[in-house]
């Protein structure tokens, strides 16, 4: 049924405003080209034709299910109305505008999600796993997807476009291979069939050249298995720039898929493999284009040879057998015309695969740069290898297997809402696995195939691979942020711009920023451990608030020799003989008030800032993680050096009590026992670390008894933390003991008397 919705009606989930009685309604679609619906309707007495106007939407059955098309042009004459419409997704040309959208380092699906975000009416689907980046500024969605500039989605990510109402599907390849075959070249083209057979680019003998002009031994060549099929040998020279001799190779060539050879024998083998890959890709077969008008051929004797084309859809693979030579060429459905009234395919145009290896053949020379097509998809024929698996166990399995009467078995769950949605096909020719349907919904999108000749997996996402199977080469993440060079024992990480951020070799570890090594731990030939760091400016610095002091003012670095009787050696950092003035008033070797002088072997980690209150100056060392964990050194002139922590109080007190440091020495009148009795002894659990204390203090409670029993330690965030001063509490404890002792003596005297 063909329905039409008026321009103002946007609820396409319900029936349209009118049912049309068209005399003709065809959908014509071109792979990665225009899709168009053409409709003819008579001038009827019911006035149905009046609904056919610009902007109205037609709902009609198509080769990919019921589809919506918006009318863009109408033509009326005495015989009726003719309308031309395009897929409703093309509305995105007007109401999905990308002001500034930048999918960066994204897969095809992630990029489409970002590109369709400005208008939730539109969605995108893609199985393209290639990582790419594009910037779209002041472009509509259609222009961004398939525009003429190099920034379009199809130019950056590749793929083929398939419309499904408000959804666009851009997969590596649309359609499928459903085993449809045609026989061509049997008769002269007629009765709705046209055949174009191009043999001009056939190659049956390749004289290969490597990078820099290297050839096979004795200027050798590689013949096609079909060389005797043709009346003459068709020879060409092909230059494979992805094959190099070692002296011509760059450091990262092998990481980038370049084949590097050390000997002539290795070069011969590599060039032969490349030639065989070209033959497997169809270099030795003719290019064929076949156009079949199914309506015209249905009453001819040749109809049986083309009947299978009634079931194909856009992008499907068709196996074309050349009658005279018996050569089978795989071709794709490039165009399709579908009769919406009779709901059948009426015309099919099939041709070569869109990706050709010899599109740029000039003067018999073609350049092959690698195993990646311009759109980023992989040329699987150029990658070969094997997995040595548990062969013995599988042979044992074969010996106990029970023979079945069927040649193939299909297990499937067609319910998309089911947790078990998917399919597996097992037969005498191999195994296939799928977890999604094809874009047209007619079959499973088979992703993994295992045959007797090997395994072809479109994506391996989980699981373990035995180390015995990976013995050489470079392992890289999909976004090139991590690389592991197995041959050179090199592990590297990279930022989004491709700059190295970390490098781990057999000799050490380096952290790098902006091309500058910030931290390096390595060993030398003598077995010494070398440790070094530097800032991005080339200098280390201690920080006091916002002021940075050059490391040269504080730090002398020299090696420490462990001696001939001990193994190895270390490089240590020494603070010598300079001082750090926490007030920031003096920098140098002075030992003035508020400074640390003549101190050896001070190790620091993080950023040092000086924080002071009215009594003390503290050096605050912040953890690199930015968490609230600091190390504080309190300095009180002539009194002590205290090391504090934030979560669980700990300290090292170096207390001075020499008589020469004191004036006005006299017996105290301070009463200690009442203050000690006021101390509340608590049990509690530390928030950080969850350690249970059975007995302890709360600093704020001590402060209420005697303010001198605590210190307020300023924090980098401006707040104070209250810390107990045990060294100041101890004199009160000893004084309280004396007061108790005096009372006991007095009571004993009273008892005796």
MIRO-170063 format. One record per residue (C-alpha): y, x, z; residue number from 1. Coordinates in steps of 0.05 Angstrom, whole numbers, m for minus. Each point is the difference from the previous one (the first is absolute). Example, Ala and Ser with C-alpha at 12.3 -4.5 7.8 and 13.67 -1.06 7.14 Angstrom:
<pts>
       c2       c1       c3     i
      m90      246      156     1
       69       27      m13     2
</pts>
This chain:
<pts>
       c2       c1       c3     i
        0        0        0     1
       69       24      m19     2
       56      m20       47     3
       75       12        0     4
       48        7       59     5
       74      m14       m9     6
       47       60       14     7
       19      m30       67     8
      m72      m10       23     9
      m27       64       33    10
      m60      m29       37    11
      m56       24      m44    12
      m53      m18       51    13
        5      m73      m21    14
       m7      m34      m67    15
       56       10      m51    16
       52      m50      m20    17
      m37      m16      m64    18
      m66       12      m35    19
        9       26      m71    20
      m41      m21      m61    21
       11       64      m40    22
      m28       10      m70    23
       m3       75       11    24
        5       45       61    25
      m18       74       m5    26
        8       59       47    27
        7       68      m33    28
       m4       62       44    29
        5       74      m17    30
      m26       53       48    31
       61       29       36    32
       42      m40      m48    33
       29      m70       m6    34
      m36      m63       22    35
       24      m64      m34    36
      m18      m73       m4    37
       15      m42      m62    38
       m4      m76        2    39
       10      m54      m52    40
       10      m73       20    41
       13      m61      m43    42
       59      m48        9    43
      m39      m52       39    44
       18      m71       18    45
      m11       14       75    46
       56       52       m1    47
      m44       56       25    48
       33       48      m48    49
       67       m9       36    50
      m27       40       59    51
       m7       61      m45    52
       65       36       13    53
       25       69       17    54
      m16       21       72    55
      m57      m50        8    56
      m67       27       23    57
      m66      m13      m37    58
      m67        3       38    59
      m57       13      m48    60
      m71       28        2    61
       m2       72      m24    62
      m51       55       m8    63
       14       19       73    64
        1      m70       30    65
       56      m51        7    66
       66       35      m11    67
       74      m18        5    68
       47       16      m59    69
       75      m11       m1    70
       30      m25      m65    71
       50       48      m28    72
       11      m30      m70    73
       m9      m68      m33    74
        5      m24      m73    75
        3      m74      m18    76
       m8      m31      m69    77
      m24      m67      m27    78
      m73       18        9    79
        5       20       73    80
       20       52       51    81
      m23       73        2    82
        8       40       64    83
       m8       74       16    84
      m13       19       73    85
      m15       62       40    86
      m38       12       66    87
       38      m27       60    88
       m3       69       32    89
       54       20      m51    90
       48      m41       43    91
        4       63       42    92
       45       27      m55    93
       54      m45       31    94
      m15      m14       73    95
      m33       64       25    96
       54       53       m4    97
      m10       70       29    98
       66       26       25    99
      m27       64       31   100
      m75        3        7   101
      m36       67        7   102
      m75        0        7   103
      m12       72       22   104
      m69       34        2   105
      m34      m68       m8   106
      m63      m26      m34   107
        5      m53      m54   108
      m12      m56       50   109
       50       27       50   110
       52        8      m55   111
       m9      m72      m25   112
        6      m27       71   113
       67       35        7   114
       24      m21      m70   115
      m16      m74        9   116
       29       m3       71   117
       70      m24      m23   118
      m32      m67      m19   119
      m63      m22       37   120
      m17      m48      m57   121
      m27       59      m39   122
      m60       43       19   123
      m35       60      m30   124
      m71       26        1   125
      m23       70      m20   126
      m61       45        8   127
       39       62      m20   128
       m8       53       55   129
       45       51      m33   130
       58       21       45   131
       68       m2      m35   132
       74      m12       13   133
       52      m40      m38   134
       72      m23       12   135
       24      m68      m25   136
       74      m14        6   137
       31      m63      m30   138
      m62      m19      m40   139
      m39      m65       m5   140
      m74        1       19   141
      m25       m6      m72   142
       43       59      m23   143
      m25       40       60   144
      m73      m15      m17   145
       m1       14      m75   146
       69       24      m21   147
       13       52      m53   148
       23       55       47   149
      m45       51       33   150
       12      m31       68   151
      m39      m64      m13   152
      m63      m17       39   153
      m44        7      m62   154
       30       69      m15   155
       m6       25       72   156
      m65      m32       23   157
      m32      m20      m67   158
      m46      m59       m6   159
       m7      m64      m41   160
       37      m65       13   161
      m32      m68       11   162
       39      m63       18   163
      m26      m54       47   164
       57      m50       12   165
       46       31       53   166
      m46       60        8   167
       m1       62      m43   168
      m64       42        0   169
        8       73      m21   170
      m67       35        3   171
      m24       65      m29   172
      m34      m44      m51   173
       m3      m76       m8   174
      m60      m35      m27   175
      m72       23        5   176
      m62       20      m39   177
      m44      m61       m6   178
      m48       29      m52   179
       32      m33      m61   180
      m18       35      m66   181
       22       m9      m72   182
      m27       29      m64   183
       52       22      m51   184
        2       34      m67   185
      m57      m43      m27   186
       39      m42      m50   187
       68        1      m32   188
       51      m30       47   189
       13      m73      m15   190
       m1      m70       29   191
       44       15       59   192
      m25       70       15   193
       39       64      m12   194
      m27       70       16   195
       39       65        1   196
      m44       62        5   197
       38       65        8   198
      m42       63       m8   199
       59       48      m11   200
        0       27       71   201
      m75        7        8   202
      m21       69       26   203
      m72       24       m3   204
       12       75       10   205
       50       28       49   206
       25       72       m1   207
       27        2       72   208
       55       44       26   209
       19       13       72   210
       69       14       27   211
       34       60      m32   212
      m45       m4      m62   213
      m67       21       29   214
      m59      m24      m41   215
      m75       m5        9   216
      m43       60      m14   217
        2       18      m74   218
       50      m57      m12   219
      m55      m49       16   220
        1      m75       m6   221
      m32      m62       31   222
      m32      m53      m44   223
       m3      m75       13   224
      m68      m34        8   225
       23      m44      m59   226
       16       58      m47   227
      m56      m18      m49   228
       20      m73       m1   229
       60       13      m46   230
       m3       28      m71   231
       44       60       18   232
       15       41       62   233
       67      m18       30   234
       26       63       35   235
       62        6       43   236
       30       51       48   237
       18      m27       69   238
       38       41       51   239
      m20      m15       72   240
       58       26       43   241
      m38      m21       62   242
      m48       58      m10   243
       27       69       17   244
      m23       71       10   245
       13       28       69   246
       56       47      m24   247
       39      m60      m28   248
       m8      m45       61   249
       52      m17       52   250
      m16       m1       74   251
       m4      m76        5   252
      m34      m13      m67   253
      m68      m13       29   254
       30      m47       52   255
       31      m39      m57   256
      m65       m8      m38   257
        6       59      m48   258
      m67       33      m18   259
        7       75       13   260
      m52       47      m31   261
      m16       71       19   262
      m46       18      m58   263
       m9      m18      m73   264
      m65      m34       17   265
       36      m46       49   266
       53      m14      m53   267
      m53      m19      m52   268
      m33      m48       49   269
       67      m32       20   270
       22      m10      m73   271
      m67      m30      m18   272
        5      m50       57   273
       70      m20      m23   274
      m25      m11      m71   275
      m58      m42       23   276
       48      m42       42   277
       41      m13      m63   278
      m62      m24      m38   279
      m20      m45       58   280
       70      m29       m2   281
       m9      m19      m73   282
       30       57      m40   283
      m59       m3      m48   284
        4      m75      m12   285
       44      m40      m47   286
       59      m42       26   287
      m12      m73      m13   288
       44      m61        3   289
      m33      m68      m12   290
       37      m66       m4   291
      m43      m63        1   292
       25      m71      m10   293
      m55      m38       36   294
       19      m67      m33   295
       m7       28      m70   296
      m66       37       13   297
      m37      m56       36   298
      m26      m30      m64   299
      m19       66      m33   300
      m65       38       m2   301
       34       57       39   302
       16      m45       60   303
      m60       24       40   304
       26       71       m2   305
       65      m20       33   306
      m21      m58       44   307
        2       43       62   308
       75        7       m8   309
        9      m73       23   310
      m14       23       71   311
       46       61        3   312
       68        3       34   313
       60       45       m4   314
      m18       72       15   315
      m75       m9       m4   316
      m42       56      m30   317
      m39      m16      m64   318
      m54       45      m28   319
       12        7      m75   320
      m59       26      m41   321
       14       29      m68   322
      m53      m30      m46   323
       m5       59      m48   324
       m2       57       50   325
      m29      m34       62   326
       57       28       42   327
       24      m42       60   328
       74        4       17   329
       27      m33       62   330
       63      m41      m14   331
       45      m44       42   332
       25      m71      m11   333
       73       16      m17   334
       22      m70      m20   335
      m28      m69       13   336
       20      m70      m23   337
      m25      m58       42   338
        0      m74      m21   339
       22      m38       62   340
      m21      m67      m29   341
      m71       18      m18   342
       m3       53       55   343
      m30       54      m43   344
       18       68      m27   345
       22       m6      m73   346
       21       71      m18   347
      m18       69       26   348
       28       68      m18   349
      m40       59       26   350
       16       74       m6   351
       m8       69       30   352
        9       14       73   353
       74        7       16   354
      m11       71       26   355
      m15       48      m57   356
      m10       75        5   357
       26       15      m70   358
       64      m40       m5   359
       40       64       m8   360
      m45       37      m49   361
       45       41      m45   362
      m24       54      m49   363
      m69       m6       31   364
       23       22       69   365
        0      m44       62   366
       21       21       69   367
      m40      m23       61   368
       39       15       64   369
      m50      m25       51   370
      m44      m55       23   371
       57      m49       13   372
       30      m48      m50   373
       76       m9       m5   374
       m5      m63       44   375
      m37       38       54   376
      m69      m30      m12   377
      m59       46        0   378
      m40       21      m62   379
      m68       m5       34   380
      m35       32      m60   381
       34       65       14   382
      m25        6       71   383
      m72       19       10   384
      m42       18       60   385
      m62      m17       40   386
      m19      m18       70   387
      m64       31       27   388
      m25      m55       46   389
      m62      m12       42   390
      m46        1      m61   391
      m65        7       39   392
       13      m61       43   393
       16      m43      m61   394
      m65       23      m34   395
      m37      m22       63   396
       35      m67       m3   397
      m23       m8      m73   398
      m73       11       19   399
        0      m60       47   400
       44      m46      m41   401
      m29      m67      m21   402
        5      m18      m74   403
       39      m64      m17   404
       m8      m45      m60   405
       75       m4      m14   406
       43       52      m37   407
       65      m13       39   408
       23      m36       63   409
       69      m26       17   410
       22      m13       72   411
       69      m34        6   412
       44      m40       46   413
       53      m38      m41   414
       38      m29       59   415
       66       41        5   416
        8      m23       73   417
      m68       27       19   418
       m7       66       38   419
      m57       15      m48   420
       40      m12      m64   421
      m26       50      m52   422
      m58       17      m45   423
      m53       53      m14   424
      m41        4      m64   425
      m65       40        1   426
      m43       11      m61   427
      m40       48      m41   428
       63       32      m28   429
       36       11       67   430
       42      m31       54   431
       69      m31        2   432
       43      m21       59   433
       63      m44        2   434
       44      m32       53   435
       51      m35      m47   436
        1      m42      m62   437
       31       20      m67   438
       71      m22      m13   439
      m24      m58      m44   440
      m51      m21       54   441
      m59       m1      m48   442
      m40       57       29   443
       m3       50       57   444
       45       61       m5   445
      m56       50        6   446
       27       62       35   447
      m60       44       13   448
      m57       15      m48   449
      m62       43       11   450
      m46       16      m57   451
      m55       49      m13   452
       52       46      m31   453
       47        1       60   454
       51      m38       40   455
       67      m29      m21   456
       41      m22       60   457
       70      m26      m11   458
       18       13       73   459
      m34       30       60   460
       38      m22       63   461
      m46       12       59   462
      m62       37       21   463
      m23       72        6   464
      m13       52      m53   465
      m47       57       17   466
       35       68        0   467
      m58       25      m43   468
       28      m44      m56   469
       70       29        1   470
       m1       75      m10   471
       60       19      m40   472
       68      m22      m26   473
       59      m35       31   474
       m4      m64       40   475
       66      m39       m1   476
       24      m66       29   477
       20      m54      m49   478
       74        9       14   479
       m5       77       m2   480
       24        6       73   481
      m63       39       20   482
      m39       53      m39   483
      m61       41       20   484
      m17       59      m45   485
      m73       14       15   486
       m4       64      m42   487
       60       33       34   488
       m9      m30       71   489
       69      m31       m3   490
       23      m66       32   491
       70      m25      m15   492
       43      m61       15   493
       60      m22      m40   494
       61      m44        9   495
       20      m57      m47   496
       37       50      m45   497
      m61       46       m8   498
       25       54       47   499
      m52       35       45   500
        7      m20       73   501
      m62       32       29   502
      m48       54      m24   503
      m65       21       32   504
      m36       61      m27   505
      m57       44       24   506
       52       45       33   507
       46      m49       34   508
       42      m63        5   509
       71      m11      m24   510
       49      m59        7   511
       53       m1      m54   512
       65      m39      m10   513
       43        4      m62   514
      m36       63      m24   515
       12       35       67   516
      m58       17       46   517
       18      m28       69   518
      m64       19       37   519
      m54       49      m19   520
      m63       20       38   521
      m41       52      m37   522
      m43       62        8   523
        8       68      m33   524
      m52       49      m24   525
       m2       35       68   526
      m19      m65       34   527
       68      m10       32   528
       25      m71       10   529
       71      m10      m28   530
       42      m58       24   531
       69      m15      m28   532
       48      m57       m8   533
       69      m12      m29   534
       48      m57      m11   535
       22      m27      m68   536
       63       42        6   537
      m41       63       10   538
       18        8       74   539
      m31      m24       65   540
       48      m32       49   541
        3      m25       71   542
       41      m63        7   543
       49      m20       54   544
       22      m71      m14   545
       25        2      m73   546
       12       76       m2   547
      m52       45      m31   548
       m3       73       21   549
      m31       51      m48   550
      m66       27       25   551
       25       72       m7   552
       45      m12       61   553
      m60      m16       44   554
      m66       23      m28   555
      m31       67      m16   556
      m66       m4      m38   557
      m47       60        2   558
      m76       10       m3   559
      m40        9       63   560
      m55       52       m9   561
      m63      m18       38   562
      m25       72       m4   563
      m56       36      m37   564
      m54      m24       48   565
       16      m74      m12   566
      m12      m41      m63   567
       58      m21      m44   568
       71      m11       23   569
       52      m54        6   570
       73       m9      m16   571
       37      m30       59   572
       71      m24        9   573
       39       33       56   574
       67      m18       30   575
       25       70       14   576
       48       25       26   577
       49      m56      m15   578
       18      m60       43   579
        9      m74      m14   580
       63      m28       31   581
      m14      m73       14   582
       75      m15        7   583
       11       28      m70   584
       56       44       26   585
      m33       68       m8   586
      m50       23      m52   587
      m28       70        7   588
      m30       45       53   589
       43      m23       59   590
      m33      m28       62   591
       57      m45       20   592
       m7      m64       40   593
      m41      m53      m36   594
      m40       47      m45   595
      m70       28       m7   596
       m2       76       m8   597
      m52       54      m14   598
      m57      m49       m9   599
      m60       19      m42   600
      m50      m43      m39   601
       33      m68        2   602
      m35      m48      m48   603
       36      m62      m24   604
      m20      m59      m44   605
       47      m54      m24   606
       76       m4        6   607
       38       27       60   608
       62      m36       23   609
       42       14       62   610
       14      m59       46   611
       41        7       64   612
       25      m42       58   613
       49       19       55   614
      m50       45       35   615
      m54       25      m47   616
       m9       22      m72   617
      m66      m18      m35   618
      m33       26      m63   619
      m34      m60      m32   620
      m57       15      m49   621
      m16      m62      m42   622
      m69       m8      m30   623
       m1        3      m77   624
      m31      m69       m3   625
       64      m30       27   626
      m37      m34       57   627
       30       m2       70   628
      m34       63       24   629
       45       58       20   630
       m4       65       39   631
       60       13       44   632
       22       64       35   633
       50      m12       56   634
       44       58       20   635
       38       m1       65   636
       39       63       14   637
      m29       40       58   638
      m51      m53       15   639
      m60      m11      m45   640
      m29       m7      m69   641
      m38      m66       m7   642
      m45      m24      m57   643
       m3      m76       m5   644
      m41      m49      m42   645
       17      m72      m16   646
      m64      m40       11   647
      m34       34       59   648
       46       43       41   649
      m20       73        2   650
       42       61       14   651
        0       74       15   652
       50       16       54   653
       25       71        9   654
       40       m7       64   655
       49       53       26   656
       12        3       76   657
       26       70       11   658
       51        7       56   659
       48       37      m46   660
        8      m63      m42   661
       23      m43       58   662
       63      m10       44   663
       14      m42       63   664
      m72        5       26   665
      m10      m44       63   666
      m52      m45       34   667
       m1      m69      m32   668
       14      m65       37   669
      m35      m40      m55   670
      m51      m51       28   671
      m61        3      m48   672
      m53      m43       34   673
       33      m67      m11   674
       10       17      m74   675
      m72       24       m9   676
      m25      m64       34   677
       40      m40      m50   678
      m38       29      m59   679
      m44      m52      m34   680
      m66       29      m24   681
      m25      m35      m63   682
      m60       m5      m46   683
       14      m12      m73   684
      m23       12      m72   685
       40       43      m49   686
       21      m40      m62   687
      m14       60      m44   688
      m71       25        6   689
      m21      m57       47   690
      m15       49       57   691
      m10      m33       68   692
       36       32       59   693
      m25      m18       69   694
       60       29       36   695
       70       15      m23   696
       74      m16        0   697
       49      m42      m40   698
       62       42      m14   699
       49      m58        6   700
      m27      m17       70   701
        8       73       22   702
       72       m1      m25   703
       17      m59       46   704
      m23       41       60   705
       34       65      m20   706
       36       11      m66   707
      m13       75        3   708
      m75      m13       m6   709
        7      m17      m74   710
       33       24      m63   711
       28      m42      m57   712
      m24       35      m63   713
       40      m20      m62   714
      m41      m19      m61   715
       17       12      m74   716
       11      m76       m8   717
       55        2       54   718
      m40      m31       56   719
      m20       33       65   720
      m70       10       27   721
       m7        5       76   722
      m45       58       21   723
      m22       17       72   724
       21       68       29   725
      m60       19       41   726
       32       67       18   727
       55      m39       36   728
      m48      m48       34   729
      m42       56       30   730
       54       23       51   731
        4      m71       26   732
      m75       m2        9   733
        0       64       40   734
       60      m24       42   735
      m35      m67       13   736
      m62       38       24   737
       44       39       49   738
       32      m65       25   739
      m70      m30       10   740
      m23       63       35   741
       59       m3       48   742
      m17      m73       17   743
      m73       18       13   744
       21       57       46   745
       46      m48       38   746
      m56      m52        7   747
      m50       52       25   748
       49       22       53   749
        9      m72       23   750
      m76      m11        3   751
      m10       62       42   752
       55      m19       48   753
</pts>
